[in-house]
Every structure is written in C-alpha cells, then in structure tokens.
Amino acid sequence: MRLNRSTDIGLRVLMLAAARPDDLHTIDSLADAVVVPRSHLAKVVQRLQHRGLLETVRGRGGGVRLATGAAGASIGGLVRDLEGDTEVVDCEGEPACPLSGGCRLRGALRVAQEAFYASLDPLTVGDLAAPPVRQVLLTLGSHRV
C-alpha cells in the first residue's frame, strides 16, 4: 500500500510540530523542512487544523503549532482519515474490471489494508517524535522551523 502525498506530508508536519510543541512554525519553514511547495503544504496544514491536530496563530509572528492533545492522536486513525475511503485497487474504475463479479482479491486486499491501519492504531503522533527521532527532526528544523 502506498500513502497519498498529502498524508505523507501531513505526517511529516505533525512529527516536526511534535518535536517542538511549544514553537510556532511558519508555513515557509515547514515547506522548506519537508521539501514541498508552500501552496501544497498550506492545504495540508489547513486539513490538519480542521481535524484539531494543529492550531494556527494569525498575524505577524504567527504560525502553526501542535494542538493540545494532538500528541496522543492515533496514527492509524489519522491515516484512515487522511486517506479517505480509497481501496488498494479500483475495481469500478474506467474501464471497470471484468472479473469483479467473482473476484476474491478485492476482499483480501481490503482485509490487508485494515490490518495495515490496525498496526498503526497504537502508534501516536507523540511516539513519532520521541527520541532518537526527535534529534533528527530538530536538526531538520534547525533553520527555524
């Protein structure tokens, strides 16, 4: 299974924010640290803010930071949420799969996908930023993340 780009960016942003939970991080500094376009990162930050994982501070000297309680958020739940209802295979795509009527692959892949998410359920945002990863994240953010 492959995560979509927005989910990947969202997890990286949360890890950086969790490594420095009291700091305000600008969109530009996060985009530089994660190496993605500013506009794309801004959309991801907005999604995370709407989900209550990041809080934003407007105005001069503003930015984003990890929201209260976000360090305890489940990675499995977050990935499920960010990925949406997509399945590993698209049986109804264009053109639709001619085997879909008697195929067992879709069900097996759905079970595997849920097992993937379930393996991430006990992991939290705070776990992703815990030492020794924290040291790497702080190094990435050394240019004022």
RAZIHU-V970982 format. One record per pair of residues at least 24 apart in sequence whose C-alpha atoms are under 7 Angstrom apart, sorted by the first residue. I is the first residue (numbers start at 1). J is the second residue. Records with the same first field share a line. If there is no record, write none. Layout:
I = J / J
This chain:
1 = 88
4 = 83
6 = 44
7 = 79 / 82 / 83
10 = 44
14 = 125
15 = 125 / 128 / 129
16 = 137
17 = 65 / 66
18 = 66 / 71 / 126 / 129
19 = 129 / 134 / 137 / 138
21 = 65 / 66
22 = 65
23 = 65
24 = 62 / 63 / 64 / 65
25 = 63 / 64 / 65 / 145
26 = 63 / 64 / 145
27 = 63
29 = 144 / 145
30 = 145
33 = 140 / 141
70 = 125
71 = 124 / 125 / 126
72 = 124 / 125 / 126
73 = 124 / 125
74 = 121 / 122 / 123 / 124 / 125
75 = 120 / 121 / 123 / 124 / 125
76 = 117 / 118 / 120 / 121
77 = 121
80 = 117
